[in-house]
């Protein structure tokens, strides 16, 4: 005969650390966004060669601003 359980077992789902999953998801989203925008710029450049130089200058300017902003954020971010 089977014996009755003396205590009830509660199985709880494993808890996830949300703060640990956010940075990888943000990085993936950022990379996918860059690929889509880059692909669009390549397409426009290939179909309209006259805009290659202005697009290159604009892309370099945006890259410079993003680099400076990232460096400033890294400097002012609290140390862990």
C-alpha positions as CSV (number, residue, x, y, z in Angstrom):
1,X,0.0,0.0,0.0
2,X,1.1,3.5,-0.6
3,X,1.7,5.7,2.3
4,X,0.0,9.1,2.4
5,X,2.2,12.2,2.0
6,X,3.0,13.9,5.3
7,X,3.7,17.2,3.7
8,X,2.7,18.8,0.5
9,X,5.4,19.5,-2.1
10,X,5.0,22.8,-3.9
11,X,7.0,23.1,-7.1
12,X,7.7,26.7,-7.9
13,X,9.0,27.8,-11.2
14,X,12.7,28.9,-11.2
15,X,13.1,32.6,-10.6
16,X,14.9,34.5,-13.3
17,X,17.1,37.5,-12.7
18,X,15.6,40.1,-15.1
19,X,18.5,42.5,-14.7
20,X,20.8,39.8,-16.0
21,X,18.8,39.2,-19.1
22,X,18.2,42.8,-20.2
23,X,21.8,43.8,-21.4
24,X,22.1,40.8,-23.8
25,X,18.6,41.5,-25.2
26,X,19.5,45.2,-25.6
27,X,22.8,44.2,-27.3
28,X,21.0,41.9,-29.7
29,X,18.3,44.5,-30.5
30,X,21.1,47.1,-31.1
31,X,23.0,44.7,-33.4
32,X,19.9,43.8,-35.4
33,X,18.9,47.5,-35.7
34,X,22.4,48.3,-37.0
35,X,22.2,45.5,-39.6
36,X,18.9,46.7,-40.9
37,X,20.0,50.3,-41.1
38,X,23.3,49.3,-42.6
39,X,21.6,47.1,-45.2
40,X,19.3,50.0,-46.1
41,X,22.3,52.3,-46.6
42,X,24.1,49.8,-48.7
43,X,21.0,49.3,-50.9
44,X,20.6,53.1,-51.4
45,X,24.3,53.5,-52.1
46,X,24.2,50.7,-54.7
47,X,21.1,52.0,-56.4
48,X,22.1,55.7,-56.3
49,X,25.9,55.9,-56.5
50,X,25.7,59.8,-56.3
51,X,24.7,59.7,-52.6
52,X,27.6,57.5,-51.6
53,X,29.8,60.3,-50.3
54,X,27.1,62.2,-48.4
55,X,26.0,58.9,-46.8
56,X,29.5,58.1,-45.8
57,X,30.1,61.5,-44.2
58,X,26.7,61.2,-42.4
59,X,27.5,57.7,-41.2
60,X,30.9,58.8,-39.9
61,X,29.4,61.7,-38.1
62,X,26.8,59.5,-36.4
63,X,29.5,57.0,-35.5
64,X,31.6,59.7,-33.9
65,X,28.7,61.0,-31.8
66,X,27.8,57.5,-30.7
67,X,31.4,56.8,-29.8
68,X,31.7,60.0,-27.7
69,X,28.4,59.4,-26.0
70,X,29.4,55.8,-25.1
71,X,32.8,57.0,-23.8
72,X,31.1,59.6,-21.6
73,X,28.6,57.1,-20.3
74,X,31.4,54.7,-19.4
75,X,33.1,57.4,-17.5
76,X,30.1,58.5,-15.5
77,X,28.6,55.1,-14.9
78,X,28.9,54.0,-11.3
79,X,31.5,51.4,-10.6
80,X,30.3,48.0,-9.5
